[in-house]
Amino acid sequence: MKIKNITFISLNYAPEDTAIGLYSTQWVSFLKDAGFKVTVVTAFPYYPKWEISDGYKKKKVFLQEELFGTRVLRYKQYVPKNPNFLKRIIHLSDFTFGSFFNLFKIKECDLVISVVPFTTSVLLGYIQKKRFKSKLWVHVQDFEFDAALQTGVGKKKNIIFKALFKLEKWLFSKADLGSTISHSMLKRFSEKTTSEQFFLPNWIDEEKINPLNSEPHKYLSSNKIKILYSGNIGDKQDWDVFIKFCNDINPGIYDVVVVGDGAKKDWLLEKISAFSNVHYYPPVPFEELSDLLCSADVHILFQKPEVIDTVMPSKVLGMMASAKPSIIIGNENSEVKSIFEASDAGLYFSKYSSILVTDLQHLTNNKEKLQKQGDKARSYVIENFSKDKILSNMLEKLKEL
């Protein structure tokens, strides 16, 4: 069977231009340019603010629109203002319920691509597979149940989580092909399914994040050494460590800038109000991202060390592409650590200590080393995570189906 018509199911999609929304949109655009007819089944845009975007609030519950030449079917899902585990379950269930009806507006389908999270996107994909006798490709950006446990949301012995893991395993078994974004996640995937698996990492468009054509960004106009965190302000980051870091660095030398949104934003804003050199700004449009990232002197990302094989932060690719070094805290066995050791893209720590601040001082006192590590980071990410290279490999795998 030659694949012509693709149903692409993803909770996040344009106009969301960060995280999964960005990658789903670029993937669909690449498929369209390659000659496939793609129909997207998605939610109303809400991430990372956890609030439906202003331009969509007054739209009807079911919405059909055309974006960049692609048909998009949306359902206005419940979005909790302060998401906890129970509210996320309702959020998930509502999206799944509404999207079920959108599936039946599609009349032709040779391949379904279901993006996880949500895991129930696979259920929707399986329904579509049975309707059309099509192939099902499951792409995992995050094992959401594993992540929930590792960030302290639940306990594995809990009867609810036992049921969720059984459901996950059953759904993954329905895939003709599974893919995910890191080698450690691929190994974890193999424990959940016997379906064929494929390494499909997130990618970077080196022309979109490019220090050679970027301009100084207004958020980073200080004459001090500028330290940037840009991304989701959520539970996967260790914000207690971040506050300790802000307390330990010299405010006369360093400015720390946080750009983003998420469930822990209000908590963070209250905590950083005590620091004169720590500043918060809302997310920038994608077209400003290169200016933002390339205006920093150093990037930081403090992951909770217990998070290991469920997450490969895509924001690391943008940080590296900016040709600026990064300081990361994460699990000792993380794939990000392996990448940093291979690329010499900055400093990686398995836990926070005063050594991190000392090494930061040594790094920022040596401009030549700062530049050299930044250049190594960009070279490595272009060599291994270029958008054209990754998506061309994806296309070859699709043709095998």
C-alpha positions as a Python dict, from the first residue, in 0.01 Angstrom:
ca = {
    (1, 'M'): (0, 0, 0),
    (2, 'K'): (132, 338, -100),
    (3, 'I'): (82, 599, 171),
    (4, 'K'): (-88, 917, 49),
    (5, 'N'): (-326, 1031, 324),
    (6, 'I'): (-199, 1080, 680),
    (7, 'T'): (-394, 1153, 998),
    (8, 'F'): (-166, 1332, 1245),
    (9, 'I'): (-290, 1331, 1608),
    (10, 'S'): (-117, 1565, 1850),
    (11, 'L'): (-246, 1756, 2151),
    (12, 'N'): (-10, 2042, 2065),
    (13, 'Y'): (12, 2216, 1729),
    (14, 'A'): (46, 2561, 1571),
    (15, 'P'): (2, 2838, 1668),
    (16, 'E'): (185, 2688, 1968),
    (17, 'D'): (549, 2744, 1876),
    (18, 'T'): (732, 2580, 2166),
    (19, 'A'): (806, 2221, 2268),
    (20, 'I'): (583, 1951, 2116),
    (21, 'G'): (368, 2204, 1929),
    (22, 'L'): (671, 2331, 1739),
    (23, 'Y'): (795, 1985, 1641),
    (24, 'S'): (450, 1856, 1543),
    (25, 'T'): (395, 2159, 1320),
    (26, 'Q'): (736, 2128, 1151),
    (27, 'W'): (686, 1753, 1101),
    (28, 'V'): (349, 1805, 933),
    (29, 'S'): (492, 2083, 716),
    (30, 'F'): (774, 1854, 602),
    (31, 'L'): (524, 1577, 516),
    (32, 'K'): (309, 1822, 320),
    (33, 'D'): (610, 1947, 122),
    (34, 'A'): (700, 1583, 51),
    (35, 'G'): (364, 1540, -123),
    (36, 'F'): (146, 1380, 145),
    (37, 'K'): (-207, 1495, 226),
    (38, 'V'): (-212, 1546, 603),
    (39, 'T'): (-511, 1611, 830),
    (40, 'V'): (-428, 1721, 1185),
    (41, 'V'): (-645, 1627, 1483),
    (42, 'T'): (-551, 1852, 1774),
    (43, 'A'): (-666, 2065, 2065),
    (44, 'F'): (-721, 2439, 2100),
    (45, 'P'): (-385, 2609, 2164),
    (46, 'Y'): (-319, 2649, 2537),
    (47, 'Y'): (47, 2572, 2611),
    (48, 'P'): (259, 2685, 2796),
    (49, 'K'): (20, 2926, 2972),
    (50, 'W'): (-238, 2656, 3051),
    (51, 'E'): (-503, 2886, 2911),
    (52, 'I'): (-672, 2878, 2572),
    (53, 'S'): (-517, 3144, 2350),
    (54, 'D'): (-705, 3472, 2318),
    (55, 'G'): (-768, 3428, 1947),
    (56, 'Y'): (-946, 3097, 2009),
    (57, 'K'): (-1145, 3159, 2328),
    (58, 'K'): (-1464, 3264, 2149),
    (59, 'K'): (-1447, 2992, 1883),
    (60, 'K'): (-1700, 2707, 1877),
    (61, 'V'): (-1623, 2380, 2055),
    (62, 'F'): (-1543, 2206, 1725),
    (63, 'L'): (-1334, 2404, 1481),
    (64, 'Q'): (-1203, 2328, 1134),
    (65, 'E'): (-938, 2556, 989),
    (66, 'E'): (-657, 2555, 737),
    (67, 'L'): (-304, 2635, 855),
    (68, 'F'): (-11, 2650, 613),
    (69, 'G'): (-213, 2455, 357),
    (70, 'T'): (-309, 2176, 598),
    (71, 'R'): (-656, 2088, 726),
    (72, 'V'): (-672, 2113, 1107),
    (73, 'L'): (-958, 1971, 1317),
    (74, 'R'): (-973, 2109, 1672),
    (75, 'Y'): (-1172, 2035, 1985),
    (76, 'K'): (-1198, 2293, 2266),
    (77, 'Q'): (-1072, 2085, 2557),
    (78, 'Y'): (-1092, 2156, 2929),
    (79, 'V'): (-778, 2341, 3044),
    (80, 'P'): (-710, 2362, 3420),
    (81, 'K'): (-562, 2687, 3551),
    (82, 'N'): (-365, 2509, 3822),
    (83, 'P'): (-303, 2160, 3683),
    (84, 'N'): (-265, 1875, 3927),
    (85, 'F'): (-283, 1502, 3858),
    (86, 'L'): (-664, 1476, 3874),
    (87, 'K'): (-717, 1788, 3662),
    (88, 'R'): (-468, 1660, 3403),
    (89, 'I'): (-665, 1334, 3382),
    (90, 'I'): (-982, 1533, 3313),
    (91, 'H'): (-789, 1744, 3059),
    (92, 'L'): (-666, 1425, 2889),
    (93, 'S'): (-1007, 1258, 2892),
    (94, 'D'): (-1187, 1560, 2751),
    (95, 'F'): (-941, 1598, 2463),
    (96, 'T'): (-976, 1228, 2382),
    (97, 'F'): (-1357, 1242, 2394),
    (98, 'G'): (-1386, 1545, 2164),
    (99, 'S'): (-1117, 1427, 1921),
    (100, 'F'): (-1300, 1096, 1879),
    (101, 'F'): (-1576, 1283, 1693),
    (102, 'N'): (-1322, 1470, 1480),
    (103, 'L'): (-1181, 1140, 1355),
    (104, 'F'): (-1505, 1070, 1169),
    (105, 'K'): (-1470, 1390, 966),
    (106, 'I'): (-1176, 1225, 790),
    (107, 'K'): (-1270, 1011, 488),
    (108, 'E'): (-929, 875, 375),
    (109, 'C'): (-633, 753, 578),
    (110, 'D'): (-335, 530, 492),
    (111, 'L'): (-122, 614, 798),
    (112, 'V'): (-196, 750, 1145),
    (113, 'I'): (78, 924, 1342),
    (114, 'S'): (-9, 956, 1713),
    (115, 'V'): (211, 1181, 1927),
    (116, 'V'): (248, 1102, 2299),
    (117, 'P'): (170, 1268, 2531),
    (118, 'F'): (-121, 1210, 2552),
    (119, 'T'): (-105, 831, 2566),
    (120, 'T'): (-472, 828, 2468),
    (121, 'S'): (-367, 978, 2133),
    (122, 'V'): (-269, 617, 2061),
    (123, 'L'): (-626, 505, 2135),
    (124, 'L'): (-750, 759, 1881),
    (125, 'G'): (-489, 638, 1636),
    (126, 'Y'): (-590, 276, 1687),
    (127, 'I'): (-955, 362, 1617),
    (128, 'Q'): (-845, 529, 1295),
    (129, 'K'): (-626, 231, 1207),
    (130, 'K'): (-922, -7, 1246),
    (131, 'R'): (-1153, 220, 1045),
    (132, 'F'): (-925, 238, 742),
    (133, 'K'): (-705, -72, 788),
    (134, 'S'): (-416, 172, 789),
    (135, 'K'): (-75, 171, 958),
    (136, 'L'): (-19, 325, 1302),
    (137, 'W'): (299, 510, 1398),
    (138, 'V'): (331, 604, 1766),
    (139, 'H'): (584, 879, 1842),
    (140, 'V'): (669, 936, 2209),
    (141, 'Q'): (790, 1279, 2315),
    (142, 'D'): (746, 1193, 2683),
    (143, 'F'): (634, 885, 2877),
    (144, 'E'): (380, 1083, 3076),
    (145, 'F'): (305, 819, 3341),
    (146, 'D'): (675, 758, 3409),
    (147, 'A'): (731, 1131, 3429),
    (148, 'A'): (441, 1170, 3673),
    (149, 'L'): (599, 916, 3907),
    (150, 'Q'): (948, 1062, 3882),
    (151, 'T'): (828, 1414, 3958),
    (152, 'G'): (637, 1292, 4264),
    (153, 'V'): (281, 1307, 4133),
    (154, 'G'): (196, 947, 4217),
    (155, 'K'): (317, 612, 4346),
    (156, 'K'): (372, 306, 4131),
    (157, 'K'): (193, 80, 4379),
    (158, 'N'): (-115, 296, 4347),
    (159, 'I'): (-397, 100, 4182),
    (160, 'I'): (-460, 389, 3942),
    (161, 'F'): (-102, 388, 3814),
    (162, 'K'): (-104, 9, 3780),
    (163, 'A'): (-408, 41, 3556),
    (164, 'L'): (-253, 328, 3359),
    (165, 'F'): (65, 130, 3287),
    (166, 'K'): (-140, -169, 3172),
    (167, 'L'): (-340, 59, 2941),
    (168, 'E'): (-18, 214, 2809),
    (169, 'K'): (134, -126, 2730),
    (170, 'W'): (-182, -243, 2555),
    (171, 'L'): (-202, 71, 2343),
    (172, 'F'): (166, 66, 2245),
    (173, 'S'): (124, -296, 2130),
    (174, 'K'): (-117, -175, 1861),
    (175, 'A'): (152, 28, 1682),
    (176, 'D'): (310, -88, 1357),
    (177, 'L'): (603, 139, 1436),
    (178, 'G'): (710, 323, 1749),
    (179, 'S'): (961, 606, 1772),
    (180, 'T'): (1100, 826, 2043),
    (181, 'I'): (1349, 1105, 2095),
    (182, 'S'): (1646, 955, 2281),
    (183, 'H'): (1831, 626, 2303),
    (184, 'S'): (1749, 585, 2672),
    (185, 'M'): (1380, 641, 2596),
    (186, 'L'): (1406, 389, 2312),
    (187, 'K'): (1531, 132, 2562),
    (188, 'R'): (1242, 216, 2793),
    (189, 'F'): (1003, 186, 2497),
    (190, 'S'): (1126, -168, 2429),
    (191, 'E'): (1014, -261, 2782),
    (192, 'K'): (663, -143, 2704),
    (193, 'T'): (605, -295, 2359),
    (194, 'T'): (730, -550, 2108),
    (195, 'S'): (642, -320, 1815),
    (196, 'E'): (925, -217, 1584),
    (197, 'Q'): (1103, 94, 1715),
    (198, 'F'): (1284, 380, 1548),
    (199, 'F'): (1510, 656, 1682),
    (200, 'L'): (1357, 991, 1588),
    (201, 'P'): (1511, 1267, 1798),
    (202, 'N'): (1391, 1623, 1808),
    (203, 'W'): (1580, 1844, 1570),
    (204, 'I'): (1712, 2194, 1530),
    (205, 'D'): (1678, 2426, 1234),
    (206, 'E'): (2025, 2580, 1243),
    (207, 'E'): (1911, 2869, 1026),
    (208, 'K'): (1633, 2960, 1269),
    (209, 'I'): (1873, 2960, 1568),
    (210, 'N'): (2183, 3126, 1430),
    (211, 'P'): (2421, 3365, 1610),
    (212, 'L'): (2545, 3501, 1277),
    (213, 'N'): (2214, 3669, 1195),
    (214, 'S'): (2074, 3733, 1544),
    (215, 'E'): (2031, 4071, 1710),
    (216, 'P'): (2068, 4165, 2080),
    (217, 'H'): (1741, 4093, 2258),
    (218, 'K'): (1583, 4350, 2489),
    (219, 'Y'): (1542, 4094, 2769),
    (220, 'L'): (1921, 4056, 2786),
    (221, 'S'): (2050, 4411, 2764),
    (222, 'S'): (2250, 4412, 3087),
    (223, 'N'): (2624, 4481, 3095),
    (224, 'K'): (2662, 4198, 3346),
    (225, 'I'): (2720, 3834, 3254),
    (226, 'K'): (2379, 3715, 3139),
    (227, 'I'): (2252, 3373, 3249),
    (228, 'L'): (1935, 3253, 3074),
    (229, 'Y'): (1672, 2991, 3140),
    (230, 'S'): (1416, 2977, 2859),
    (231, 'G'): (1140, 2718, 2859),
    (232, 'N'): (856, 2563, 3050),
    (233, 'I'): (829, 2659, 3418),
    (234, 'G'): (699, 2323, 3533),
    (235, 'D'): (750, 2030, 3767),
    (236, 'K'): (1038, 1866, 3580),
    (237, 'Q'): (1278, 2145, 3666),
    (238, 'D'): (1427, 2176, 4015),
    (239, 'W'): (1323, 2528, 4110),
    (240, 'D'): (1440, 2493, 4469),
    (241, 'V'): (1792, 2442, 4335),
    (242, 'F'): (1744, 2737, 4102),
    (243, 'I'): (1662, 2964, 4397),
    (244, 'K'): (1968, 2837, 4583),
    (245, 'F'): (2180, 2909, 4276),
    (246, 'C'): (2044, 3265, 4258),
    (247, 'N'): (2130, 3311, 4624),
    (248, 'D'): (2488, 3184, 4578),
    (249, 'I'): (2601, 3385, 4275),
    (250, 'N'): (2734, 3741, 4291),
    (251, 'P'): (2453, 3986, 4199),
    (252, 'G'): (2709, 4246, 4098),
    (253, 'I'): (2849, 4016, 3828),
    (254, 'Y'): (2557, 3806, 3709),
    (255, 'D'): (2208, 3877, 3583),
    (256, 'V'): (1971, 3580, 3567),
    (257, 'V'): (1682, 3593, 3322),
    (258, 'V'): (1391, 3347, 3317),
    (259, 'V'): (1173, 3344, 3005),
    (260, 'G'): (874, 3112, 2993),
    (261, 'D'): (544, 3009, 3139),
    (262, 'G'): (397, 2708, 3314),
    (263, 'A'): (234, 2563, 3621),
    (264, 'K'): (503, 2685, 3864),
    (265, 'K'): (531, 3039, 3732),
    (266, 'D'): (343, 3210, 4016),
    (267, 'W'): (546, 3021, 4277),
    (268, 'L'): (868, 3121, 4103),
    (269, 'L'): (772, 3487, 4069),
    (270, 'E'): (713, 3508, 4442),
    (271, 'K'): (1050, 3350, 4518),
    (272, 'I'): (1261, 3561, 4281),
    (273, 'S'): (1110, 3889, 4403),
    (274, 'A'): (1379, 3883, 4673),
    (275, 'F'): (1659, 3911, 4413),
    (276, 'S'): (1751, 4235, 4238),
    (277, 'N'): (1945, 4053, 3965),
    (278, 'V'): (1684, 3789, 3872),
    (279, 'H'): (1425, 3886, 3614),
    (280, 'Y'): (1121, 3719, 3463),
    (281, 'Y'): (973, 3775, 3115),
    (282, 'P'): (692, 3602, 2925),
    (283, 'P'): (772, 3372, 2631),
    (284, 'V'): (889, 3532, 2310),
    (285, 'P'): (746, 3457, 1964),
    (286, 'F'): (941, 3193, 1774),
    (287, 'E'): (1082, 3455, 1539),
    (288, 'E'): (1255, 3620, 1838),
    (289, 'L'): (1393, 3296, 1983),
    (290, 'S'): (1726, 3312, 1804),
    (291, 'D'): (1785, 3668, 1925),
    (292, 'L'): (1697, 3563, 2280),
    (293, 'L'): (1912, 3250, 2297),
    (294, 'C'): (2211, 3405, 2121),
    (295, 'S'): (2205, 3711, 2351),
    (296, 'A'): (2284, 3504, 2660),
    (297, 'D'): (2636, 3438, 2783),
    (298, 'V'): (2545, 3110, 2953),
    (299, 'H'): (2234, 2889, 2952),
    (300, 'I'): (2113, 2693, 3253),
    (301, 'L'): (1882, 2394, 3295),
    (302, 'F'): (1834, 2238, 3637),
    (303, 'Q'): (1648, 1909, 3599),
    (304, 'K'): (1535, 1706, 3897),
    (305, 'P'): (1808, 1439, 3923),
    (306, 'E'): (1553, 1159, 3968),
    (307, 'V'): (1423, 1221, 3615),
    (308, 'I'): (1628, 991, 3394),
    (309, 'D'): (1502, 798, 3095),
    (310, 'T'): (1169, 967, 3024),
    (311, 'V'): (1289, 1308, 2913),
    (312, 'M'): (1537, 1444, 2663),
    (313, 'P'): (1481, 1821, 2690),
    (314, 'S'): (1444, 1959, 2339),
    (315, 'K'): (1535, 2303, 2471),
    (316, 'V'): (1894, 2177, 2503),
    (317, 'L'): (1918, 2170, 2122),
    (318, 'G'): (1833, 2540, 2097),
    (319, 'M'): (2072, 2623, 2378),
    (320, 'M'): (2353, 2443, 2196),
    (321, 'A'): (2264, 2592, 1857),
    (322, 'S'): (2304, 2944, 2001),
    (323, 'A'): (2682, 2882, 2025),
    (324, 'K'): (2679, 2955, 2397),
    (325, 'P'): (2779, 2704, 2668),
    (326, 'S'): (2526, 2559, 2909),
    (327, 'I'): (2528, 2449, 3270),
    (328, 'I'): (2298, 2154, 3336),
    (329, 'I'): (2202, 1955, 3643),
    (330, 'G'): (2050, 1614, 3575),
    (331, 'N'): (2063, 1244, 3640),
    (332, 'E'): (2408, 1082, 3642),
    (333, 'N'): (2292, 835, 3375),
    (334, 'S'): (2109, 1089, 3158),
    (335, 'E'): (2156, 1090, 2784),
    (336, 'V'): (2208, 1465, 2805),
    (337, 'K'): (2521, 1396, 3010),
    (338, 'S'): (2651, 1169, 2733),
    (339, 'I'): (2586, 1441, 2476),
    (340, 'F'): (2768, 1699, 2687),
    (341, 'E'): (3066, 1472, 2735),
    (342, 'A'): (3081, 1406, 2361),
    (343, 'S'): (3040, 1768, 2259),
    (344, 'D'): (3216, 1959, 2541),
    (345, 'A'): (2918, 2193, 2521),
    (346, 'G'): (2937, 2315, 2879),
    (347, 'L'): (2921, 2183, 3234),
    (348, 'Y'): (2708, 1892, 3357),
    (349, 'F'): (2642, 1810, 3724),
    (350, 'S'): (2449, 1527, 3887),
    (351, 'K'): (2365, 1746, 4187),
    (352, 'Y'): (2397, 2104, 4303),
    (353, 'S'): (2696, 2216, 4507),
    (354, 'S'): (2926, 2516, 4547),
    (355, 'I'): (3149, 2359, 4279),
    (356, 'L'): (2892, 2459, 4019),
    (357, 'V'): (2923, 2827, 4112),
    (358, 'T'): (3304, 2804, 4120),
    (359, 'D'): (3311, 2641, 3775),
    (360, 'L'): (3071, 2906, 3646),
    (361, 'Q'): (3313, 3175, 3763),
    (362, 'H'): (3609, 3003, 3596),
    (363, 'L'): (3413, 2965, 3273),
    (364, 'T'): (3287, 3322, 3254),
    (365, 'N'): (3627, 3465, 3351),
    (366, 'N'): (3780, 3302, 3043),
    (367, 'K'): (3616, 3452, 2733),
    (368, 'E'): (3820, 3234, 2499),
    (369, 'K'): (3700, 2916, 2671),
    (370, 'L'): (3344, 3051, 2682),
    (371, 'Q'): (3349, 3103, 2305),
    (372, 'K'): (3523, 2772, 2232),
    (373, 'Q'): (3269, 2569, 2428),
    (374, 'G'): (2985, 2756, 2261),
    (375, 'D'): (3126, 2684, 1914),
    (376, 'K'): (3166, 2315, 2001),
    (377, 'A'): (2807, 2302, 2117),
    (378, 'R'): (2674, 2446, 1791),
    (379, 'S'): (2895, 2225, 1572),
    (380, 'Y'): (2783, 1913, 1756),
    (381, 'V'): (2414, 1988, 1741),
    (382, 'I'): (2424, 2071, 1369),
    (383, 'E'): (2617, 1752, 1295),
    (384, 'N'): (2383, 1527, 1491),
    (385, 'F'): (2043, 1699, 1514),
    (386, 'S'): (1997, 1897, 1193),
    (387, 'K'): (1631, 1925, 1091),
    (388, 'D'): (1688, 1817, 731),
    (389, 'K'): (1891, 1514, 836),
    (390, 'I'): (1645, 1394, 1101),
    (391, 'L'): (1331, 1444, 892),
    (392, 'S'): (1488, 1288, 582),
    (393, 'N'): (1557, 976, 790),
    (394, 'M'): (1196, 989, 908),
    (395, 'L'): (1075, 1000, 548),
    (396, 'E'): (1280, 695, 455),
    (397, 'K'): (1127, 503, 746),
    (398, 'L'): (779, 613, 643),
    (399, 'K'): (838, 477, 292),
    (400, 'E'): (929, 140, 443),
    (401, 'L'): (580, 125, 593),
}
